[in-house]
Every structure is written in structure tokens, then in C-alpha cells.
Amino acid sequence: MVEFIWGFIRALRPRQWVKNFALFAALIFAGELFDPLNQFRALQAFLLFCGFSSASYLLNDVFDIERDKLHPFKKRRPVASGLIPPLVAVAAALGLIVVLLPTAYNLSVAFFLASVSYLILQLFYSAYLKQVILLDIMAIAAGFVLRVYAGVWAIDAHLNVWFLLSVSSFALFLAIGKRRSELTLMQSQASRHRETLLHYPESLLDILTSMFANSAWLTYAFFAFLQPPIITRHTITLFLGGLNLPFGQAKFLMATVPIVIYGVMRYLYIIYEKKEGESPERVLVTDRPLLISVIVWLVFVIGIIYYLGV
């Protein structure tokens, strides 16, 4: 019984809830980080998406049970190993969805629609889209984008279009890196595990990886540059004695761009040199330089938005 309970917890994939921290992006960039009501709404949205993502993982494991048995790591998943019967996994997934959707609706109609869209996308991905070249990558990326914008709609925030483009580019970069790492990991058995890998030559994945690695940091740079000026005239007077210096239009968020560029380069190193990247959430928590760069970036962003602008 203990083994079954522990297996069921593993089947929910709590480690992959790291992806759902993307819902807090809107809270930070919209300037609402210290608003108690929006803190609670964002936390509620995060927990709901953890439930929705776990439900989608359970259904995906049922769809992929035969393929997972051929995978060197995924064959140990509770459903693929036979610890959790497929019918139990399906029932648990549907139970989570039925219980959580009304709470999502009460939080926000827009958030509810984002949640439903995410669940439909994951269902189509598990059943069909993962077998279609390029659309499989776009579906994975769309899941990341929906997470971020679910956070936006949960607190009724507004962020400029460069934020959407930046999120989309990073999501596509991670999704392509995932496919590139799968192709490297599976090698001769790649087609047995995932048919679409047959149609992804390494040269194509390398080109796509390079394309979206560049667009990721470039769109973020535009987003950082086009953010409203952080420092105010009151701040200038307080610290500089009223000197007439051109700091009123300072774009201090641009200071975070080099950190983002380093993060992109480090992830490329992880994909090509360390032969990892199949599981972005695992890479984030296990690769120390990448984790440190993310923490430093977050400290810079919060410091610039919430302390240079007071």
C-alpha cells in the first residue's frame, strides 16, 4: 500500500511543478508582487495549475505506456512499470479536473478559459499532436505560454506584446532543446520511442535551436528596453541633489540582459556538451551555474522594479 501511494505521488510528477512557477511572472513584472490580494490569487492559480498539469501527466502516461516501456528512464514511471493501473490513472486525472475547474472559474473567467485551453491542448498533444513534426514542438511551447498568461489573467494584469514574444521564444527554445536531447539520448531507438524523431534530422534541430536561442534573448532585450522608466525624478533629487542628469529615462532592466544571455548560452552547453535538456525542470534544479543565474536574474529584476522605482 505504501509503495502504491508513493508511486501515485510520483505519477503526479511534483518535480515538474517547477514549470508552474511561470505563473508568478505576471505578479512580478506587473508591479503587484507585494499586493496581498494578488499574492493570494497568484498562489491559488499556481496550485490549481499544479493539479491540472498532474492530471495531464497521468493521461499522457496512459497514452504513452507502450513507448515509455522502451525508454531507459521513463520505463520506471508508475504507469509504465505497472504499479499504477491505467484505469486508476485515468480516473484520478478526471477527478482532479472535475474538482478543480469550478475553483478556477471562481478565481477568474479568463483564468478558467486558460485552464480549459491548457487541458484541451495537453489532451490533443498526448493523443495526436506529439506525432506531428513541428506541431509537437509548438504544442509544448504553447503549454509554457498558457502557464504564463494564466498568471496574467489570474490577477487581471497587462503586459506588453514583447513579453508575449519573449515567453514564446523561450518556450520554443526549451521545447526544441527537449527534442534535441531526446534524439541524442535514444539514438538508434529514437523512432521506437517517438516516431516524429525520425523526421527531425540533427541539422534541422540545430538550426531551430540556434534560431530560437537568438530570438529568446533578443525579444527579452526589447521587452526590457521598452519597459517604462524605472527611476523617477523624486529618486534623482533624493540621491543626486537635484542634478539635471539624463537618468529620468534610464532603462535599468536592461542590466538583466547579460544574465539572460548567459543563461541561454549555458542551456546550449547543457544540450550539446552535457547531452541533457530532455527534462528542462530537472536541468534547472540540478545545474548549479544555471540555477545561480536564474536566482541572480530574479534578484536583479525585483530589486530594479521594486526598489529603484520607489
WOJO-V253417 format. One record per backbone hydrogen bond with DSSP energy under -1.0 kcal/mol. NH is the residue of the N-H (numbers start at 1). CO is the residue of the C=O. If there is no record, write none. Layout:
# WOJO-V253417
NH;CO / NH;CO
This chain:
# WOJO-V253417
5;1 / 6;2 / 7;3 / 8;4 / 9;5 / 10;6 / 11;7 / 12;8 / 13;10 / 16;13 / 17;14 / 18;15 / 19;16 / 20;17 / 21;18 / 22;19 / 23;20 / 24;21 / 25;22 / 28;24 / 29;25 / 30;26 / 31;28 / 32;27 / 35;32 / 39;35 / 40;36 / 41;37 / 42;38 / 43;39 / 44;40 / 45;41 / 46;42 / 47;43 / 48;44 / 49;45 / 50;46 / 51;47 / 52;48 / 53;49 / 54;50 / 55;51 / 56;52 / 57;53 / 58;54 / 59;55 / 60;56 / 61;57 / 62;58 / 63;59 / 64;60 / 68;64 / 69;65 / 70;67 / 71;68 / 75;71 / 76;73 / 77;74 / 81;77 / 83;78 / 84;78 / 89;85 / 90;86 / 91;87 / 92;88 / 93;89 / 94;90 / 95;91 / 96;92 / 97;93 / 98;94 / 99;95 / 100;96 / 101;97 / 104;100 / 105;101 / 106;102 / 107;103 / 108;104 / 112;108 / 113;109 / 114;110 / 115;111 / 116;112 / 117;113 / 118;114 / 119;115 / 120;116 / 121;117 / 122;118 / 123;119 / 124;120 / 125;121 / 126;122 / 127;123 / 128;124 / 129;124 / 130;125 / 131;128 / 132;129 / 135;133 / 136;132 / 138;134 / 139;135 / 140;136 / 141;137 / 142;138 / 143;139 / 144;140 / 145;141 / 146;142 / 147;143 / 148;144 / 149;145 / 150;146 / 151;147 / 152;148 / 153;149 / 154;150 / 155;151 / 157;152 / 163;160 / 165;161 / 166;162 / 167;163 / 168;164 / 169;165 / 170;166 / 171;167 / 172;168 / 173;169 / 174;170 / 175;171 / 176;172 / 177;173 / 178;174 / 179;175 / 180;176 / 181;177 / 182;178 / 183;179 / 184;180 / 185;181 / 186;182 / 187;183 / 189;186 / 190;187 / 193;189 / 194;190 / 197;194 / 198;195 / 199;196 / 200;197 / 205;201 / 206;202 / 207;203 / 208;204 / 209;205 / 210;206 / 211;207 / 212;208 / 213;209 / 214;210 / 215;211 / 216;212 / 217;213 / 218;214 / 219;215 / 220;216 / 221;217 / 222;218 / 223;219 / 224;220 / 225;221 / 226;222 / 236;232 / 237;233 / 238;234 / 239;235 / 240;236 / 241;237 / 243;240 / 245;243 / 247;245 / 250;247 / 254;251 / 255;252 / 256;253 / 257;254 / 260;256 / 261;257 / 262;258 / 263;259 / 264;260 / 265;261 / 266;262 / 267;263 / 268;264 / 269;265 / 270;266 / 271;267 / 272;268 / 273;269 / 274;269 / 276;270 / 283;279 / 284;280 / 285;281 / 286;282 / 287;283 / 291;287 / 292;288 / 293;289 / 294;290 / 295;291 / 296;292 / 297;293 / 298;294 / 299;295 / 300;296 / 301;297 / 302;298 / 303;299 / 304;300 / 305;301 / 306;302 / 307;303 / 308;303
